[in-house]
Amino acid sequence: MLEKRIYEQRKKLGLTQKDLGDALGVSKVSICYWEKGIKKPSTKNLIELTKILNVSLEYLIGNDAYVVASEDESYGLMMTKEEINVIEELRKHPKLYDMFTESPKRVLDRISKNY
């Protein structure tokens, strides 16, 4: 999650790996390693990344869960922003959404067979 979010936010801001590395005082190779998940940034660099990329630490490390309450249910469900985005995109395809809600395991099994 961390590597994906560093990459996406860097791209969103129009920064190259070199730009981000220069701002942090590290090499572009370090940024590349972080984005590929080969290495992790130090705590100090994580904090600096949040400032440069203008995101919270929780978001950057993938701890940005949201509580989603069902309309008629008394419980909540923790979901990440990416999980919510998947559901929002799925809802744009009513037939597929209905198939998923009726039998999610069956649909996922069928998709898995094609990969």
Steps between C-alpha positions, in 0.01 A plus 500: 500500500777745596685457172184549295403813688844659475498438125144622443538815707836585341345464154194700605728788600700474177825411676770276360681252721798737486284797606366310799843366587651848487225636726568223751879500468511143366583353160245428231604135540368512858167632373492225237567235767223641720252503212586140407478386861863386503582727792299713742565864585628582847262651753659840442450466123141382547422815695667716236312314225168592661597866486632495143219283363238686705342186648450363849726232640194276544421530130858442392541178698155372405336548837226729371204274567154645498203374697215412271166428664234306320165679481303252709784341693640599835860410418773675311761371260853634464599561138792672332450771242604256225235248610236770495615602150459140378142494626423841348633385161310171525176689564540670163430158344161396645487152346848412623430659838186289539695185411763584763249574773300184428795261491841665552690170537355361176590816304853509643549130424398562138738797473784299656462225238581755229829600665 
